Structure formats: C-alpha cells, structure tokens
Amino acid sequence: METTPSMFLTPDEVSTLTGFRVKSKQVSALQKMGIPFFVNPNGRAIVSRAVIEGTIQAAAVKPRVGWKSNMTK
C-alpha cells in the first residue's frame, strides 16, 4: 500500500533543505532563500511541500490591465 506524502516537509527534509538542524538557523536560511514558511508554536519552521515541488507559485499576482479609477470621471 502506497502512503500519501505529507502536506508539509518533514523536519529532516527542512534540515536538508536549509543545511541546519537548529530551528532558528533554519528560519534564517529559509528567509534568505525566499522560501515561504511559517513557524509553529514549537518554533519549528513549517514548509509546504507544494511550494518546494513547484505546484504553487509564490505570490504570482497578475496586475489588472485597463483598470481606471471612478474618481477620474
């Protein structure tokens, strides 16, 4: 039976990604790399697997084209 991968990277995967085992150093490394994450109540960096696998675009927002304010009328 095949198991479904977790929605988030494991602590070992975060360690491999950042090169650090210390939580605060992992946080610093993720910030420097520009990888979106959050810190859980235990101080551990939580990284979405989808961001690393490229299935989610980080802040890919298209600007509105042709929009004009109603205030200019």
N, CA, C and O atoms as a Tripos MOL2 file, in Angstrom:
@<TRIPOS>MOLECULE
protein
  292   291    73     0     0
PROTEIN
NO_CHARGES

@<TRIPOS>ATOM
      1 N           0.8430   -1.1730    0.0000 N.3       1 MET1
      2 CA          0.0000    0.0000    0.0000 C.3       1 MET1
      3 C           0.8960    1.2460    0.0000 C.2       1 MET1
      4 O           1.8260    1.3490    0.8000 O.2       1 MET1
      5 N           0.6130    2.1700   -0.8850 N.am      2 GLU2
      6 CA          1.4020    3.3950   -1.0200 C.3       2 GLU2
      7 C           0.8650    4.4670   -0.0710 C.2       2 GLU2
      8 O          -0.3460    4.6550    0.0470 O.2       2 GLU2
      9 N           1.7780    5.1660    0.6010 N.am      3 THR3
     10 CA          1.3480    6.2320    1.5020 C.3       3 THR3
     11 C           1.4120    7.5660    0.7800 C.2       3 THR3
     12 O           2.2750    7.7910   -0.0680 O.2       3 THR3
     13 N           0.4910    8.4390    1.1260 N.am      4 THR4
     14 CA          0.4520    9.7770    0.5570 C.3       4 THR4
     15 C           1.4510   10.6560    1.2930 C.2       4 THR4
     16 O           1.4790   10.6510    2.5240 O.2       4 THR4
     17 N           2.2780   11.4190    0.5620 N.am      5 PRO5
     18 CA          3.2350   12.2950    1.2530 C.3       5 PRO5
     19 C           2.5060   13.3820    2.0330 C.2       5 PRO5
     20 O           1.4160   13.8150    1.6610 O.2       5 PRO5
     21 N           3.1270   13.8040    3.1070 N.am      6 SER6
     22 CA          2.5580   14.8500    3.9440 C.3       6 SER6
     23 C           2.4480   16.1540    3.1670 C.2       6 SER6
     24 O           3.1700   16.3820    2.1980 O.2       6 SER6
     25 N           1.5440   16.9870    3.6060 N.am      7 MET7
     26 CA          1.3480   18.3110    3.0140 C.3       7 MET7
     27 C           2.5630   19.2170    3.2740 C.2       7 MET7
     28 O           2.8050   20.1770    2.5420 O.2       7 MET7
     29 N           3.3160   18.8920    4.3260 N.am      8 PHE8
     30 CA          4.4610   19.7050    4.7170 C.3       8 PHE8
     31 C           5.7340   18.8750    4.7130 C.2       8 PHE8
     32 O           5.6860   17.6540    4.8620 O.2       8 PHE8
     33 N           6.8810   19.5430    4.5400 N.am      9 LEU9
     34 CA          8.1540   18.8460    4.6150 C.3       9 LEU9
     35 C           8.3670   18.3130    6.0270 C.2       9 LEU9
     36 O           7.9280   18.9240    7.0020 O.2       9 LEU9
     37 N           9.0350   17.1830    6.1300 N.am     10 THR10
     38 CA          9.3660   16.6250    7.4340 C.3      10 THR10
     39 C          10.4940   17.4510    8.0540 C.2      10 THR10
     40 O          11.1830   18.1830    7.3430 O.2      10 THR10
     41 N          10.6900   17.3430    9.3700 N.am     11 PRO11
     42 CA         11.8200   18.0470    9.9880 C.3      11 PRO11
     43 C          13.1620   17.6960    9.3470 C.2      11 PRO11
     44 O          14.0210   18.5670    9.2060 O.2      11 PRO11
     45 N          13.3540   16.4430    8.9580 N.am     12 ASP12
     46 CA         14.6010   16.0500    8.2850 C.3      12 ASP12
     47 C          14.7290   16.7130    6.9160 C.2      12 ASP12
     48 O          15.8250   17.1090    6.5190 O.2      12 ASP12
     49 N          13.6220   16.8350    6.1950 N.am     13 GLU13
     50 CA         13.6580   17.4860    4.8810 C.3      13 GLU13
     51 C          13.9650   18.9780    5.0180 C.2      13 GLU13
     52 O          14.7050   19.5350    4.2060 O.2      13 GLU13
     53 N          13.4040   19.6270    6.0380 N.am     14 VAL14
     54 CA         13.7020   21.0490    6.2680 C.3      14 VAL14
     55 C          15.1830   21.2020    6.6150 C.2      14 VAL14
     56 O          15.8370   22.1470    6.1740 O.2      14 VAL14
     57 N          15.7030   20.2660    7.4040 N.am     15 SER15
     58 CA         17.1200   20.2870    7.7640 C.3      15 SER15
     59 C          18.0000   20.1300    6.5260 C.2      15 SER15
     60 O          18.9900   20.8450    6.3720 O.2      15 SER15
     61 N          17.6480   19.2110    5.6590 N.am     16 THR16
     62 CA         18.4020   19.0030    4.4200 C.3      16 THR16
     63 C          18.3170   20.2320    3.5230 C.2      16 THR16
     64 O          19.3200   20.6580    2.9490 O.2      16 THR16
     65 N          17.1340   20.7940    3.4030 N.am     17 LEU17
     66 CA         16.9170   21.9720    2.5580 C.3      17 LEU17
     67 C          17.7510   23.1600    3.0250 C.2      17 LEU17
     68 O          18.3740   23.8450    2.2140 O.2      17 LEU17
     69 N          17.7610   23.4010    4.3290 N.am     18 THR18
     70 CA         18.4400   24.5800    4.8670 C.3      18 THR18
     71 C          19.9040   24.3330    5.1900 C.2      18 THR18
     72 O          20.7100   25.2630    5.1910 O.2      18 THR18
     73 N          20.2500   23.0750    5.4670 N.am     19 GLY19
     74 CA         21.6120   22.7590    5.8810 C.3      19 GLY19
     75 C          21.8240   22.9140    7.3800 C.2      19 GLY19
     76 O          22.9530   22.8340    7.8640 O.2      19 GLY19
     77 N          20.7330   23.1360    8.1160 N.am     20 PHE20
     78 CA         20.8270   23.3490    9.5610 C.3      20 PHE20
     79 C          19.8340   22.4610   10.3070 C.2      20 PHE20
     80 O          18.7630   22.1350    9.7960 O.2      20 PHE20
     81 N          20.2140   22.0770   11.5340 N.am     21 ARG21
     82 CA         19.3200   21.3380   12.4170 C.3      21 ARG21
     83 C          18.7090   22.2540   13.4710 C.2      21 ARG21
     84 O          17.6430   21.9560   14.0090 O.2      21 ARG21
     85 N          19.3800   23.3730   13.7720 N.am     22 VAL22
     86 CA         18.8940   24.3250   14.7740 C.3      22 VAL22
     87 C          17.7360   25.1210   14.1680 C.2      22 VAL22
     88 O          17.8570   25.6820   13.0790 O.2      22 VAL22
     89 N          16.6050   25.1630   14.8930 N.am     23 LYS23
     90 CA         15.3800   25.7870   14.3730 C.3      23 LYS23
     91 C          15.5960   27.2280   13.9390 C.2      23 LYS23
     92 O          15.1580   27.6150   12.8550 O.2      23 LYS23
     93 N          16.2650   28.0330   14.7650 N.am     24 SER24
     94 CA         16.4550   29.4490   14.4280 C.3      24 SER24
     95 C          17.3090   29.6200   13.1770 C.2      24 SER24
     96 O          17.0900   30.5490   12.4000 O.2      24 SER24
     97 N          18.2700   28.7400   12.9790 N.am     25 LYS25
     98 CA         19.1070   28.8150   11.7710 C.3      25 LYS25
     99 C          18.3220   28.3770   10.5410 C.2      25 LYS25
    100 O          18.5430   28.8940    9.4460 O.2      25 LYS25
    101 N          17.4110   27.4310   10.7150 N.am     26 GLN26
    102 CA         16.5540   27.0220    9.6060 C.3      26 GLN26
    103 C          15.6780   28.1870    9.1660 C.2      26 GLN26
    104 O          15.5290   28.4520    7.9730 O.2      26 GLN26
    105 N          15.0990   28.8820   10.1460 N.am     27 VAL27
    106 CA         14.2490   30.0400    9.8550 C.3      27 VAL27
    107 C          15.0470   31.0880    9.0900 C.2      27 VAL27
    108 O          14.5780   31.6130    8.0800 O.2      27 VAL27
    109 N          16.2340   31.3890    9.5600 N.am     28 SER28
    110 CA         17.0820   32.3860    8.9080 C.3      28 SER28
    111 C          17.4270   31.9670    7.4770 C.2      28 SER28
    112 O          17.3860   32.7870    6.5600 O.2      28 SER28
    113 N          17.7660   30.6970    7.2890 N.am     29 ALA29
    114 CA         18.1150   30.2030    5.9580 C.3      29 ALA29
    115 C          16.9210   30.2770    5.0110 C.2      29 ALA29
    116 O          17.0730   30.6720    3.8550 O.2      29 ALA29
    117 N          15.7420   29.9020    5.4850 N.am     30 LEU30
    118 CA         14.5420   29.9680    4.6340 C.3      30 LEU30
    119 C          14.2330   31.4090    4.2370 C.2      30 LEU30
    120 O          13.8380   31.6670    3.1000 O.2      30 LEU30
    121 N          14.4100   32.3440    5.1640 N.am     31 GLN31
    122 CA         14.1930   33.7590    4.8550 C.3      31 GLN31
    123 C          15.1650   34.2210    3.7780 C.2      31 GLN31
    124 O          14.7670   34.9040    2.8340 O.2      31 GLN31
    125 N          16.4400   33.8530    3.9130 N.am     32 LYS32
    126 CA         17.4550   34.2510    2.9310 C.3      32 LYS32
    127 C          17.1870   33.6440    1.5620 C.2      32 LYS32
    128 O          17.4740   34.2590    0.5350 O.2      32 LYS32
    129 N          16.6300   32.4230    1.5510 N.am     33 MET33
    130 CA         16.3320   31.7550    0.2810 C.3      33 MET33
    131 C          15.0150   32.2300   -0.3270 C.2      33 MET33
    132 O          14.7210   31.9220   -1.4810 O.2      33 MET33
    133 N          14.2270   32.9740    0.4360 N.am     34 GLY34
    134 CA         12.9450   33.4620   -0.0760 C.3      34 GLY34
    135 C          11.8880   32.3810   -0.1640 C.2      34 GLY34
    136 O          10.9590   32.4880   -0.9650 O.2      34 GLY34
    137 N          12.0120   31.3470    0.6410 N.am     35 ILE35
    138 CA         11.0470   30.2490    0.6290 C.3      35 ILE35
    139 C           9.9510   30.5560    1.6420 C.2      35 ILE35
    140 O          10.2490   30.7720    2.8170 O.2      35 ILE35
    141 N           8.6940   30.5790    1.2180 N.am     36 PRO36
    142 CA          7.5930   30.8420    2.1520 C.3      36 PRO36
    143 C           7.4780   29.7380    3.2020 C.2      36 PRO36
    144 O           7.5970   28.5550    2.8830 O.2      36 PRO36
    145 N           7.2460   30.1300    4.4460 N.am     37 PHE37
    146 CA          7.1050   29.1860    5.5420 C.3      37 PHE37
    147 C           6.3900   29.8720    6.6770 C.2      37 PHE37
    148 O           6.1710   31.0830    6.6390 O.2      37 PHE37
    149 N           6.0220   29.1080    7.6910 N.am     38 PHE38
    150 CA          5.5380   29.6990    8.9340 C.3      38 PHE38
    151 C           6.1860   28.9490   10.0790 C.2      38 PHE38
    152 O           6.7100   27.8500    9.8980 O.2      38 PHE38
    153 N           6.1480   29.5400   11.2450 N.am     39 VAL39
    154 CA          6.7400   28.9320   12.4280 C.3      39 VAL39
    155 C           5.6030   28.4440   13.3230 C.2      39 VAL39
    156 O           4.7030   29.2100   13.6640 O.2      39 VAL39
    157 N           5.6480   27.1700   13.6990 N.am     40 ASN40
    158 CA          4.5930   26.6360   14.5580 C.3      40 ASN40
    159 C           4.8540   27.0120   16.0190 C.2      40 ASN40
    160 O           5.9100   27.5680   16.3210 O.2      40 ASN40
    161 N           3.9280   26.7270   16.9260 N.am     41 PRO41
    162 CA          4.1060   27.0980   18.3350 C.3      41 PRO41
    163 C           5.3520   26.5090   18.9970 C.2      41 PRO41
    164 O           5.8070   27.0260   20.0180 O.2      41 PRO41
    165 N           5.9090   25.4380   18.4320 N.am     42 ASN42
    166 CA          7.1310   24.8490   18.9780 C.3      42 ASN42
    167 C           8.3930   25.5050   18.4210 C.2      42 ASN42
    168 O           9.5050   25.1070   18.7690 O.2      42 ASN42
    169 N           8.2240   26.5110   17.5540 N.am     43 GLY43
    170 CA          9.3690   27.2030   16.9780 C.3      43 GLY43
    171 C           9.9470   26.5250   15.7500 C.2      43 GLY43
    172 O          11.0040   26.9240   15.2610 O.2      43 GLY43
    173 N           9.2670   25.5030   15.2450 N.am     44 ARG44
    174 CA          9.7620   24.7750   14.0800 C.3      44 ARG44
    175 C           9.2670   25.4190   12.7910 C.2      44 ARG44
    176 O           8.1020   25.7980   12.6810 O.2      44 ARG44
    177 N          10.1760   25.5380   11.8110 N.am     45 ALA45
    178 CA          9.8150   26.0780   10.5020 C.3      45 ALA45
    179 C           8.9830   25.0460    9.7480 C.2      45 ALA45
    180 O           9.3880   23.8920    9.6070 O.2      45 ALA45
    181 N           7.8230   25.4700    9.2690 N.am     46 ILE46
    182 CA          6.9180   24.6000    8.5240 C.3      46 ILE46
    183 C           6.8860   25.0800    7.0750 C.2      46 ILE46
    184 O           6.5480   26.2290    6.7920 O.2      46 ILE46
    185 N           7.2450   24.1740    6.1630 N.am     47 VAL47
    186 CA          7.3300   24.4980    4.7340 C.3      47 VAL47
    187 C           6.3560   23.6160    3.9720 C.2      47 VAL47
    188 O           6.3370   22.3970    4.1470 O.2      47 VAL47
    189 N           5.5520   24.2380    3.1280 N.am     48 SER48
    190 CA          4.6080   23.4910    2.3050 C.3      48 SER48
    191 C           5.3540   22.7030    1.2310 C.2      48 SER48
    192 O           6.2110   23.2430    0.5330 O.2      48 SER48
    193 N           5.0220   21.4390    1.1110 N.am     49 ARG49
    194 CA          5.6390   20.5940    0.0880 C.3      49 ARG49
    195 C           5.3200   21.1300   -1.3190 C.2      49 ARG49
    196 O           6.1510   21.0370   -2.2220 O.2      49 ARG49
    197 N           4.1350   21.6800   -1.4950 N.am     50 ALA50
    198 CA          3.7160   22.1870   -2.8060 C.3      50 ALA50
    199 C           4.6080   23.3370   -3.2730 C.2      50 ALA50
    200 O           4.8810   23.4590   -4.4670 O.2      50 ALA50
    201 N           5.0640   24.1800   -2.3460 N.am     51 VAL51
    202 CA          5.9420   25.2910   -2.7240 C.3      51 VAL51
    203 C           7.2670   24.7550   -3.2340 C.2      51 VAL51
    204 O           7.7830   25.2350   -4.2440 O.2      51 VAL51
    205 N           7.8190   23.7730   -2.5550 N.am     52 ILE52
    206 CA          9.1110   23.2040   -2.9460 C.3      52 ILE52
    207 C           9.0060   22.4250   -4.2450 C.2      52 ILE52
    208 O           9.9230   22.4610   -5.0660 O.2      52 ILE52
    209 N           7.9070   21.7290   -4.4390 N.am     53 GLU53
    210 CA          7.7270   20.9450   -5.6570 C.3      53 GLU53
    211 C           7.3090   21.8030   -6.8410 C.2      53 GLU53
    212 O           7.2430   21.3150   -7.9700 O.2      53 GLU53
    213 N           7.0290   23.0730   -6.5930 N.am     54 GLY54
    214 CA          6.6930   23.9810   -7.6800 C.3      54 GLY54
    215 C           5.2530   23.9270   -8.1270 C.2      54 GLY54
    216 O           4.9290   24.4310   -9.2020 O.2      54 GLY54
    217 N           4.3740   23.3310   -7.3370 N.am     55 THR55
    218 CA          2.9730   23.2620   -7.7370 C.3      55 THR55
    219 C           2.1990   24.4980   -7.2930 C.2      55 THR55
    220 O           1.0420   24.6770   -7.6720 O.2      55 THR55
    221 N           2.8330   25.3490   -6.4940 N.am     56 ILE56
    222 CA          2.2240   26.6170   -6.0890 C.3      56 ILE56
    223 C           3.1920   27.7380   -6.4280 C.2      56 ILE56
    224 O           4.3680   27.6840   -6.0690 O.2      56 ILE56
    225 N           2.7010   28.7340   -7.1060 N.am     57 GLN57
    226 CA          3.5030   29.9060   -7.4130 C.3      57 GLN57
    227 C           3.4060   30.8730   -6.2480 C.2      57 GLN57
    228 O           2.3030   31.2650   -5.8680 O.2      57 GLN57
    229 N           4.5280   31.2630   -5.6760 N.am     58 ALA58
    230 CA          4.5360   32.1880   -4.5360 C.3      58 ALA58
    231 C           4.2260   33.5970   -5.0200 C.2      58 ALA58
    232 O           5.0010   34.1980   -5.7650 O.2      58 ALA58
    233 N           3.0940   34.1090   -4.5900 N.am     59 ALA59
    234 CA          2.6690   35.4780   -4.8690 C.3      59 ALA59
    235 C           2.6640   35.8140   -6.3610 C.2      59 ALA59
    236 O           3.1200   36.8880   -6.7550 O.2      59 ALA59
    237 N           2.1600   34.9180   -7.1800 N.am     60 ALA60
    238 CA          2.0650   35.1680   -8.6170 C.3      60 ALA60
    239 C           0.7530   35.8950   -8.8950 C.2      60 ALA60
    240 O          -0.2630   35.2710   -9.2010 O.2      60 ALA60
    241 N           0.7880   37.1990   -8.7860 N.am     61 VAL61
    242 CA         -0.4020   38.0090   -8.9700 C.3      61 VAL61
    243 C          -0.2340   38.8230  -10.2440 C.2      61 VAL61
    244 O           0.7620   39.5250  -10.4220 O.2      61 VAL61
    245 N          -1.2110   38.7200  -11.1190 N.am     62 LYS62
    246 CA         -1.1580   39.4930  -12.3570 C.3      62 LYS62
    247 C          -1.7960   40.8590  -12.1220 C.2      62 LYS62
    248 O          -2.8620   40.9440  -11.5120 O.2      62 LYS62
    249 N          -1.1610   41.9230  -12.5970 N.am     63 PRO63
    250 CA         -1.7600   43.2490  -12.4260 C.3      63 PRO63
    251 C          -2.9990   43.4000  -13.3040 C.2      63 PRO63
    252 O          -3.1060   42.7840  -14.3640 O.2      63 PRO63
    253 N          -3.9130   44.2140  -12.8520 N.am     64 ARG64
    254 CA         -5.1160   44.4880  -13.6390 C.3      64 ARG64
    255 C          -4.7290   45.3470  -14.8330 C.2      64 ARG64
    256 O          -4.0150   46.3400  -14.6920 O.2      64 ARG64
    257 N          -5.1960   44.9640  -15.9870 N.am     65 VAL65
    258 CA         -4.9020   45.7270  -17.1980 C.3      65 VAL65
    259 C          -6.1470   46.5020  -17.5940 C.2      65 VAL65
    260 O          -7.2450   45.9490  -17.6390 O.2      65 VAL65
    261 N          -5.9710   47.7810  -17.8800 N.am     66 GLY66
    262 CA         -7.0790   48.6050  -18.3460 C.3      66 GLY66
    263 C          -7.9580   49.1470  -17.2580 C.2      66 GLY66
    264 O          -8.9940   49.7400  -17.5580 O.2      66 GLY66
    265 N          -7.5970   48.9720  -16.0010 N.am     67 TRP67
    266 CA         -8.4010   49.4680  -14.9020 C.3      67 TRP67
    267 C          -8.2180   50.9760  -14.7400 C.2      67 TRP67
    268 O          -7.0940   51.4750  -14.8040 O.2      67 TRP67
    269 N          -9.3150   51.7000  -14.5310 N.am     68 LYS68
    270 CA         -9.2700   53.1460  -14.2620 C.3      68 LYS68
    271 C         -10.1600   53.4540  -13.0900 C.2      68 LYS68
    272 O         -11.2280   52.8630  -12.9320 O.2      68 LYS68
    273 N          -9.7250   54.3700  -12.2770 N.am     69 SER69
    274 CA        -10.4860   54.7650  -11.1060 C.3      69 SER69
    275 C         -11.7540   55.4870  -11.5200 C.2      69 SER69
    276 O         -11.7610   56.2080  -12.5180 O.2      69 SER69
    277 N         -12.8270   55.3020  -10.7630 N.am     70 ASN70
    278 CA        -14.0670   56.0470  -10.9890 C.3      70 ASN70
    279 C         -13.9030   57.5200  -10.6210 C.2      70 ASN70
    280 O         -14.7000   58.3620  -11.0370 O.2      70 ASN70
    281 N         -12.8860   57.8190   -9.8550 N.am     71 MET71
    282 CA        -12.6500   59.2020   -9.4060 C.3      71 MET71
    283 C         -12.2080   60.1090  -10.5460 C.2      71 MET71
    284 O         -12.2970   61.3300  -10.4170 O.2      71 MET71
    285 N         -11.7390   59.5580  -11.6490 N.am     72 THR72
    286 CA        -11.2610   60.3770  -12.7760 C.3      72 THR72
    287 C         -12.3860   60.8110  -13.7040 C.2      72 THR72
    288 O         -12.1610   61.6040  -14.6190 O.2      72 THR72
    289 N         -13.5810   60.3090  -13.4840 N.am     73 LYS73
    290 CA        -14.7050   60.6660  -14.3620 C.3      73 LYS73
    291 C         -15.2790   62.0170  -13.9920 C.2      73 LYS73
    292 O         -16.2300   62.4780  -14.6230 O.2      73 LYS73
@<TRIPOS>BOND
     1     1     2 1
     2     2     3 1
     3     3     4 2
     4     3     5 am
     5     5     6 1
     6     6     7 1
     7     7     8 2
     8     7     9 am
     9     9    10 1
    10    10    11 1
    11    11    12 2
    12    11    13 am
    13    13    14 1
    14    14    15 1
    15    15    16 2
    16    15    17 am
    17    17    18 1
    18    18    19 1
    19    19    20 2
    20    19    21 am
    21    21    22 1
    22    22    23 1
    23    23    24 2
    24    23    25 am
    25    25    26 1
    26    26    27 1
    27    27    28 2
    28    27    29 am
    29    29    30 1
    30    30    31 1
    31    31    32 2
    32    31    33 am
    33    33    34 1
    34    34    35 1
    35    35    36 2
    36    35    37 am
    37    37    38 1
    38    38    39 1
    39    39    40 2
    40    39    41 am
    41    41    42 1
    42    42    43 1
    43    43    44 2
    44    43    45 am
    45    45    46 1
    46    46    47 1
    47    47    48 2
    48    47    49 am
    49    49    50 1
    50    50    51 1
    51    51    52 2
    52    51    53 am
    53    53    54 1
    54    54    55 1
    55    55    56 2
    56    55    57 am
    57    57    58 1
    58    58    59 1
    59    59    60 2
    60    59    61 am
    61    61    62 1
    62    62    63 1
    63    63    64 2
    64    63    65 am
    65    65    66 1
    66    66    67 1
    67    67    68 2
    68    67    69 am
    69    69    70 1
    70    70    71 1
    71    71    72 2
    72    71    73 am
    73    73    74 1
    74    74    75 1
    75    75    76 2
    76    75    77 am
    77    77    78 1
    78    78    79 1
    79    79    80 2
    80    79    81 am
    81    81    82 1
    82    82    83 1
    83    83    84 2
    84    83    85 am
    85    85    86 1
    86    86    87 1
    87    87    88 2
    88    87    89 am
    89    89    90 1
    90    90    91 1
    91    91    92 2
    92    91    93 am
    93    93    94 1
    94    94    95 1
    95    95    96 2
    96    95    97 am
    97    97    98 1
    98    98    99 1
    99    99   100 2
   100    99   101 am
   101   101   102 1
   102   102   103 1
   103   103   104 2
   104   103   105 am
   105   105   106 1
   106   106   107 1
   107   107   108 2
   108   107   109 am
   109   109   110 1
   110   110   111 1
   111   111   112 2
   112   111   113 am
   113   113   114 1
   114   114   115 1
   115   115   116 2
   116   115   117 am
   117   117   118 1
   118   118   119 1
   119   119   120 2
   120   119   121 am
   121   121   122 1
   122   122   123 1
   123   123   124 2
   124   123   125 am
   125   125   126 1
   126   126   127 1
   127   127   128 2
   128   127   129 am
   129   129   130 1
   130   130   131 1
   131   131   132 2
   132   131   133 am
   133   133   134 1
   134   134   135 1
   135   135   136 2
   136   135   137 am
   137   137   138 1
   138   138   139 1
   139   139   140 2
   140   139   141 am
   141   141   142 1
   142   142   143 1
   143   143   144 2
   144   143   145 am
   145   145   146 1
   146   146   147 1
   147   147   148 2
   148   147   149 am
   149   149   150 1
   150   150   151 1
   151   151   152 2
   152   151   153 am
   153   153   154 1
   154   154   155 1
   155   155   156 2
   156   155   157 am
   157   157   158 1
   158   158   159 1
   159   159   160 2
   160   159   161 am
   161   161   162 1
   162   162   163 1
   163   163   164 2
   164   163   165 am
   165   165   166 1
   166   166   167 1
   167   167   168 2
   168   167   169 am
   169   169   170 1
   170   170   171 1
   171   171   172 2
   172   171   173 am
   173   173   174 1
   174   174   175 1
   175   175   176 2
   176   175   177 am
   177   177   178 1
   178   178   179 1
   179   179   180 2
   180   179   181 am
   181   181   182 1
   182   182   183 1
   183   183   184 2
   184   183   185 am
   185   185   186 1
   186   186   187 1
   187   187   188 2
   188   187   189 am
   189   189   190 1
   190   190   191 1
   191   191   192 2
   192   191   193 am
   193   193   194 1
   194   194   195 1
   195   195   196 2
   196   195   197 am
   197   197   198 1
   198   198   199 1
   199   199   200 2
   200   199   201 am
   201   201   202 1
   202   202   203 1
   203   203   204 2
   204   203   205 am
   205   205   206 1
   206   206   207 1
   207   207   208 2
   208   207   209 am
   209   209   210 1
   210   210   211 1
   211   211   212 2
   212   211   213 am
   213   213   214 1
   214   214   215 1
   215   215   216 2
   216   215   217 am
   217   217   218 1
   218   218   219 1
   219   219   220 2
   220   219   221 am
   221   221   222 1
   222   222   223 1
   223   223   224 2
   224   223   225 am
   225   225   226 1
   226   226   227 1
   227   227   228 2
   228   227   229 am
   229   229   230 1
   230   230   231 1
   231   231   232 2
   232   231   233 am
   233   233   234 1
   234   234   235 1
   235   235   236 2
   236   235   237 am
   237   237   238 1
   238   238   239 1
   239   239   240 2
   240   239   241 am
   241   241   242 1
   242   242   243 1
   243   243   244 2
   244   243   245 am
   245   245   246 1
   246   246   247 1
   247   247   248 2
   248   247   249 am
   249   249   250 1
   250   250   251 1
   251   251   252 2
   252   251   253 am
   253   253   254 1
   254   254   255 1
   255   255   256 2
   256   255   257 am
   257   257   258 1
   258   258   259 1
   259   259   260 2
   260   259   261 am
   261   261   262 1
   262   262   263 1
   263   263   264 2
   264   263   265 am
   265   265   266 1
   266   266   267 1
   267   267   268 2
   268   267   269 am
   269   269   270 1
   270   270   271 1
   271   271   272 2
   272   271   273 am
   273   273   274 1
   274   274   275 1
   275   275   276 2
   276   275   277 am
   277   277   278 1
   278   278   279 1
   279   279   280 2
   280   279   281 am
   281   281   282 1
   282   282   283 1
   283   283   284 2
   284   283   285 am
   285   285   286 1
   286   286   287 1
   287   287   288 2
   288   287   289 am
   289   289   290 1
   290   290   291 1
   291   291   292 2
@<TRIPOS>SUBSTRUCTURE
     1 MET1         2 RESIDUE 1 A MET
     2 GLU2         6 RESIDUE 1 A GLU
     3 THR3        10 RESIDUE 1 A THR
     4 THR4        14 RESIDUE 1 A THR
     5 PRO5        18 RESIDUE 1 A PRO
     6 SER6        22 RESIDUE 1 A SER
     7 MET7        26 RESIDUE 1 A MET
     8 PHE8        30 RESIDUE 1 A PHE
     9 LEU9        34 RESIDUE 1 A LEU
    10 THR10       38 RESIDUE 1 A THR
    11 PRO11       42 RESIDUE 1 A PRO
    12 ASP12       46 RESIDUE 1 A ASP
    13 GLU13       50 RESIDUE 1 A GLU
    14 VAL14       54 RESIDUE 1 A VAL
    15 SER15       58 RESIDUE 1 A SER
    16 THR16       62 RESIDUE 1 A THR
    17 LEU17       66 RESIDUE 1 A LEU
    18 THR18       70 RESIDUE 1 A THR
    19 GLY19       74 RESIDUE 1 A GLY
    20 PHE20       78 RESIDUE 1 A PHE
    21 ARG21       82 RESIDUE 1 A ARG
    22 VAL22       86 RESIDUE 1 A VAL
    23 LYS23       90 RESIDUE 1 A LYS
    24 SER24       94 RESIDUE 1 A SER
    25 LYS25       98 RESIDUE 1 A LYS
    26 GLN26      102 RESIDUE 1 A GLN
    27 VAL27      106 RESIDUE 1 A VAL
    28 SER28      110 RESIDUE 1 A SER
    29 ALA29      114 RESIDUE 1 A ALA
    30 LEU30      118 RESIDUE 1 A LEU
    31 GLN31      122 RESIDUE 1 A GLN
    32 LYS32      126 RESIDUE 1 A LYS
    33 MET33      130 RESIDUE 1 A MET
    34 GLY34      134 RESIDUE 1 A GLY
    35 ILE35      138 RESIDUE 1 A ILE
    36 PRO36      142 RESIDUE 1 A PRO
    37 PHE37      146 RESIDUE 1 A PHE
    38 PHE38      150 RESIDUE 1 A PHE
    39 VAL39      154 RESIDUE 1 A VAL
    40 ASN40      158 RESIDUE 1 A ASN
    41 PRO41      162 RESIDUE 1 A PRO
    42 ASN42      166 RESIDUE 1 A ASN
    43 GLY43      170 RESIDUE 1 A GLY
    44 ARG44      174 RESIDUE 1 A ARG
    45 ALA45      178 RESIDUE 1 A ALA
    46 ILE46      182 RESIDUE 1 A ILE
    47 VAL47      186 RESIDUE 1 A VAL
    48 SER48      190 RESIDUE 1 A SER
    49 ARG49      194 RESIDUE 1 A ARG
    50 ALA50      198 RESIDUE 1 A ALA
    51 VAL51      202 RESIDUE 1 A VAL
    52 ILE52      206 RESIDUE 1 A ILE
    53 GLU53      210 RESIDUE 1 A GLU
    54 GLY54      214 RESIDUE 1 A GLY
    55 THR55      218 RESIDUE 1 A THR
    56 ILE56      222 RESIDUE 1 A ILE
    57 GLN57      226 RESIDUE 1 A GLN
    58 ALA58      230 RESIDUE 1 A ALA
    59 ALA59      234 RESIDUE 1 A ALA
    60 ALA60      238 RESIDUE 1 A ALA
    61 VAL61      242 RESIDUE 1 A VAL
    62 LYS62      246 RESIDUE 1 A LYS
    63 PRO63      250 RESIDUE 1 A PRO
    64 ARG64      254 RESIDUE 1 A ARG
    65 VAL65      258 RESIDUE 1 A VAL
    66 GLY66      262 RESIDUE 1 A GLY
    67 TRP67      266 RESIDUE 1 A TRP
    68 LYS68      270 RESIDUE 1 A LYS
    69 SER69      274 RESIDUE 1 A SER
    70 ASN70      278 RESIDUE 1 A ASN
    71 MET71      282 RESIDUE 1 A MET
    72 THR72      286 RESIDUE 1 A THR
    73 LYS73      290 RESIDUE 1 A LYS
